[in-house]
């Protein structure tokens, strides 16, 4: 009998040691897994930033191409305008030269005729009646030609002035386009340099995170489960480390609902506040989604549709209360239902994480307590 008692005692002691050892290994694995998840999230965030930087560089490259095309079109328009002005100047010069030549020829002919007439008058040749009057019309014709020459010259000066003004405007426009192009080129280059610096910084941070990921495999156990034990010592909640199911105390019982009313509240609001804080702290420790299943025992009277509505309202109320305690809404899922046969009423909360196995689903199955 003593041998058996000693063997049982040693076996129990060994089993306890193995259980403690397995708990420590599990805690170490869980802590490293949490750290790995956090590092993976950092890597994903840095990768997303690099993708955004790459997208911005691509946008800048496209903007540069568009700017180059606009610059080419502007240069083409300026060249077209200058070419048009050149043709206008050439045509104006040709017309002016033709007019001057024609006037010179006409004046030369008329001048020769007047000279001949004057010589005849001076030297007494052909003094027939009416010959003296022939000089005056010729002088008037010369004066008229000179007046036409002056008018044409004024027109040419006006045309040359207009052409010169257009030429100056084209030069000013070209200079403005060039300055704008230089300014935009400088801005684009500055943006590209800034994006390159950001990319280099992100790559450096990514390398640091990768190094931390490599070191996490050999990192010591974290403090997650130590903090978990601190929460459980308060006696308000307890976490099943295998399934992630949180044992919710009776402090989260809902107040009785009368048929025809739609008011939802806690039976003991002060106790509920403390329990909700503990659940929020558990979620922050494991940083995973929270699934809440609110199971309602229908009261006396009332149709099933009414109690379905009450269950849904209680689920939404519980979700809002958790959100007020710091759990992001995106991390909360809540559903309400009436209990059926072999189902227990209450609030069943599960932390959804990879470290918890499929026992979470089994805990929510009909008949789970």
LINHU-V272673 format. One record per residue. RES is the residue in three letters. OMEGA is omega as a letter, one per 30 degrees, with the letter a starting at -180 (none if undefined). BURIAL is b if it has 9 or more other C-alpha atoms within 8 Angstrom, else e. D_FIRST is the distance of its C-alpha to the first C-alpha in Angstrom with 2 decimals. Layout:
# LINHU-V272673
RES/OMEGA/BURIAL/D_FIRST + RES/OMEGA/BURIAL/D_FIRST
This chain:
# LINHU-V272673
UNK/l/e/0.00 + UNK/a/e/3.80 + UNK/a/e/5.41 + UNK/l/e/5.17 + UNK/l/e/6.10 + UNK/l/e/8.53 + UNK/l/e/9.79 + UNK/l/e/10.46 + UNK/l/e/12.13 + UNK/l/e/14.13 + UNK/l/e/15.06 + UNK/l/e/16.24 + UNK/l/e/18.11 + UNK/l/e/19.73 + UNK/l/e/20.70 + UNK/l/e/22.27 + UNK/l/e/24.10 + UNK/l/e/25.38 + UNK/l/e/26.43 + UNK/l/e/28.29 + UNK/l/e/29.82 + UNK/l/e/30.98 + UNK/l/e/32.42 + UNK/l/e/34.31 + UNK/a/e/35.63 + UNK/l/e/36.65 + UNK/l/b/38.41 + UNK/l/b/40.17 + UNK/a/b/41.27 + UNK/l/b/42.49 + UNK/l/b/44.41 + UNK/l/b/46.03 + UNK/l/b/46.83 + UNK/a/b/48.54 + UNK/l/b/50.48 + UNK/l/b/51.42 + UNK/l/e/52.71 + UNK/l/e/54.74 + UNK/l/b/56.24 + UNK/l/b/57.03 + UNK/l/e/58.83 + UNK/l/b/60.81 + UNK/l/b/61.75 + UNK/l/e/62.86 + UNK/l/e/64.88 + UNK/l/b/66.56 + UNK/l/b/67.28 + UNK/l/e/68.89 + UNK/l/b/71.00 + UNK/l/b/72.11 + UNK/l/e/73.10 + UNK/l/e/75.09 + UNK/l/b/76.82 + UNK/l/e/77.61 + UNK/l/e/78.99 + UNK/l/b/81.16 + UNK/l/b/82.45 + UNK/l/e/83.32 + UNK/l/e/85.13 + UNK/l/b/87.03 + UNK/l/e/88.01 + UNK/l/e/89.28 + UNK/l/e/91.13 + UNK/l/b/92.70 + UNK/l/e/93.86 + UNK/l/e/95.36 + UNK/l/e/97.03 + UNK/l/e/98.48 + UNK/l/e/99.88 + UNK/l/e/101.40 + UNK/l/b/102.90 + UNK/l/e/104.37 + UNK/l/e/105.89 + UNK/l/b/107.30 + UNK/l/b/108.82 + UNK/l/e/110.32 + UNK/a/e/111.86 + UNK/l/b/113.30 + UNK/l/e/114.75 + UNK/l/e/116.24 + UNK/l/b/117.80 + UNK/l/b/119.21 + UNK/l/e/120.58 + UNK/l/e/122.20 + UNK/l/b/123.73 + UNK/l/e/124.99 + UNK/l/e/126.68 + UNK/l/b/128.18 + UNK/a/b/129.55 + UNK/l/e/130.98 + UNK/l/e/132.65 + UNK/l/b/134.04 + UNK/l/e/135.46 + UNK/l/e/137.08 + UNK/a/e/138.64 + UNK/a/b/139.87 + UNK/l/e/141.39 + UNK/l/e/143.08 + UNK/a/b/144.51 + UNK/a/b/145.77 + UNK/a/e/147.38 + UNK/l/e/149.08 + UNK/l/b/150.39 + UNK/l/e/151.63 + UNK/a/e/153.44 + UNK/l/b/154.97 + UNK/l/b/156.01 + UNK/a/e/157.48 + UNK/a/e/159.57 + UNK/l/b/160.76 + UNK/l/b/161.42 + UNK/a/e/163.54 + UNK/l/b/165.52 + UNK/a/b/166.09 + UNK/l/e/167.12 + UNK/a/e/169.65 + UNK/l/b/171.05 + UNK/l/b/171.35 + UNK/l/b/173.13 + UNK/l/b/175.58 + UNK/a/b/176.28 + UNK/a/e/176.69 + UNK/l/e/178.92 + UNK/a/e/180.90 + UNK/l/e/179.83 + UNK/a/e/179.95 + UNK/l/b/181.07 + UNK/l/e/181.39 + UNK/l/e/180.93 + UNK/a/e/177.39 + UNK/a/b/176.00 + UNK/a/b/175.18 + UNK/a/e/173.08 + UNK/a/b/170.98 + UNK/a/b/169.22 + UNK/l/e/167.74 + UNK/a/e/165.66 + UNK/l/b/164.31 + UNK/l/b/163.30 + UNK/l/e/161.61 + UNK/l/b/159.73 + UNK/l/b/158.60 + UNK/l/e/157.45 + UNK/l/e/155.53 + UNK/l/b/153.86 + UNK/l/e/152.89 + UNK/l/e/151.45 + UNK/l/e/149.42 + UNK/l/b/148.21 + UNK/l/e/147.10 + UNK/l/e/145.33 + UNK/l/b/143.58 + UNK/l/b/142.62 + UNK/l/e/141.10 + UNK/l/e/139.12 + UNK/l/b/137.90 + UNK/l/e/136.89 + UNK/l/e/134.99 + UNK/l/b/133.24 + UNK/l/b/132.40 + UNK/l/e/131.05 + UNK/l/e/128.86 + UNK/l/b/127.56 + UNK/l/e/126.84 + UNK/l/e/124.91 + UNK/l/b/122.83 + UNK/l/b/122.17 + UNK/l/e/121.04 + UNK/l/e/118.74 + UNK/l/b/117.20 + UNK/l/e/116.61 + UNK/l/e/115.00 + UNK/l/e/112.76 + UNK/l/b/111.74 + UNK/l/e/110.99 + UNK/l/e/108.87 + UNK/l/b/106.92 + UNK/l/e/106.31 + UNK/l/e/105.03 + UNK/l/e/102.73 + UNK/l/b/101.40 + UNK/a/e/100.73 + UNK/l/e/98.93 + UNK/l/e/96.71 + UNK/l/e/95.97 + UNK/a/e/94.86 + UNK/l/e/92.61 + UNK/l/b/90.99 + UNK/l/e/90.40 + UNK/l/e/88.84 + UNK/l/b/86.49 + UNK/l/b/85.51 + UNK/l/e/84.86 + UNK/l/e/82.71 + UNK/l/b/80.67 + UNK/l/e/80.20 + UNK/l/e/78.90 + UNK/l/b/76.45 + UNK/l/b/75.29 + UNK/l/e/74.77 + UNK/l/e/72.77 + UNK/l/b/70.59 + UNK/l/b/69.97 + UNK/l/e/68.89 + UNK/l/b/66.49 + UNK/l/b/65.15 + UNK/l/e/64.46 + UNK/l/e/62.60 + UNK/l/b/60.44 + UNK/l/b/59.73 + UNK/l/e/58.67 + UNK/l/b/56.31 + UNK/l/b/54.90 + UNK/a/e/54.25 + UNK/a/e/52.59 + UNK/l/b/50.43 + UNK/a/e/48.19 + UNK/a/e/47.10 + UNK/l/e/47.28 + UNK/a/e/44.35 + UNK/a/b/42.52 + UNK/a/e/44.82 + UNK/a/e/44.46 + UNK/a/b/44.47 + UNK/l/b/40.83 + UNK/l/e/40.97 + UNK/l/b/43.85 + UNK/l/b/41.99 + UNK/l/e/39.10 + UNK/l/e/41.81 + UNK/a/b/43.31 + UNK/a/b/40.04 + UNK/l/e/39.27 + UNK/l/e/42.33 + UNK/a/e/40.49 + UNK/l/b/43.40 + UNK/l/b/42.50 + UNK/a/b/39.59 + UNK/l/b/39.93 + UNK/a/b/37.83 + UNK/l/e/37.78 + UNK/a/e/37.46 + UNK/a/b/40.23 + UNK/a/b/42.41 + UNK/l/b/42.28 + UNK/l/b/42.97 + UNK/a/b/41.39 + UNK/a/b/44.47 + UNK/l/e/44.07 + UNK/l/e/45.90 + UNK/a/b/48.36 + UNK/l/b/50.17 + UNK/l/b/50.79 + UNK/l/b/54.44 + UNK/a/b/56.63 + UNK/a/e/57.49 + UNK/l/b/60.57 + UNK/l/e/63.18 + UNK/l/b/65.08 + UNK/l/e/68.27 + UNK/a/e/67.20 + UNK/a/e/66.38 + UNK/a/e/64.90 + UNK/l/b/61.51 + UNK/l/e/59.62 + UNK/l/b/56.20 + UNK/l/b/54.76 + UNK/a/b/53.91 + UNK/a/e/56.18 + UNK/l/e/54.91 + UNK/a/b/51.23 + UNK/a/b/52.35 + UNK/a/e/54.21 + UNK/l/b/51.10 + UNK/l/b/49.01 + UNK/l/b/51.85 + UNK/l/b/52.01 + UNK/l/b/48.31 + UNK/l/b/48.80 + UNK/l/b/51.88 + UNK/l/b/49.99 + UNK/l/b/47.31 + UNK/l/b/50.15 + UNK/l/b/51.75 + UNK/a/b/48.53 + UNK/l/b/48.21 + UNK/l/e/51.96 + UNK/l/b/51.70 + UNK/l/b/53.14 + UNK/l/b/51.81 + UNK/a/b/51.61 + UNK/l/b/51.63 + UNK/a/b/51.22 + UNK/a/b/52.41 + UNK/a/b/51.42 + UNK/l/b/53.41 + UNK/a/e/52.80 + UNK/l/e/56.34 + UNK/l/e/57.65 + UNK/l/e/59.64 + UNK/l/e/62.93 + UNK/l/b/64.47 + UNK/l/e/64.86 + UNK/l/e/62.31 + UNK/l/e/64.79 + UNK/a/b/64.70 + UNK/l/b/60.91 + UNK/l/b/60.98 + UNK/l/e/63.48 + UNK/l/b/61.33 + UNK/l/b/58.28 + UNK/l/b/60.48 + UNK/l/b/61.84 + UNK/l/b/58.39 + UNK/l/b/57.40 + UNK/l/b/60.60 + UNK/l/b/60.08 + UNK/l/b/56.55 + UNK/l/b/57.91 + UNK/l/e/60.72 + UNK/l/b/58.38 + UNK/l/b/56.27 + UNK/l/b/59.52 + UNK/a/e/60.67 + UNK/l/b/57.52 + UNK/l/e/58.40 + UNK/a/b/57.05 + UNK/a/e/59.96 + UNK/l/e/61.14 + UNK/a/e/60.98 + UNK/a/b/57.22 + UNK/l/b/56.77 + UNK/a/b/56.42 + UNK/l/b/56.06 + UNK/l/b/56.29 + UNK/a/b/56.29 + UNK/l/b/55.61 + UNK/l/b/54.96 + UNK/l/b/51.52 + UNK/a/e/51.25 + UNK/l/e/48.69 + UNK/l/e/45.07 + UNK/l/b/46.18 + UNK/l/b/45.20 + UNK/l/b/47.94 + UNK/l/e/48.00 + UNK/a/b/48.78 + UNK/a/b/46.78 + UNK/a/b/47.47 + UNK/l/b/46.56 + UNK/a/b/47.28 + UNK/l/b/48.66 + UNK/a/b/47.75 + UNK/a/e/46.81 + UNK/l/e/43.49 + UNK/a/b/42.42 + UNK/a/b/41.80 + UNK/l/e/42.87 + UNK/l/b/40.30 + UNK/l/b/43.17 + UNK/l/e/45.09 + UNK/a/e/42.17 + UNK/a/b/41.77 + UNK/a/b/45.39 + UNK/l/e/45.12 + UNK/l/e/45.46 + UNK/l/e/42.37 + UNK/a/b/41.13 + UNK/none/e/40.06
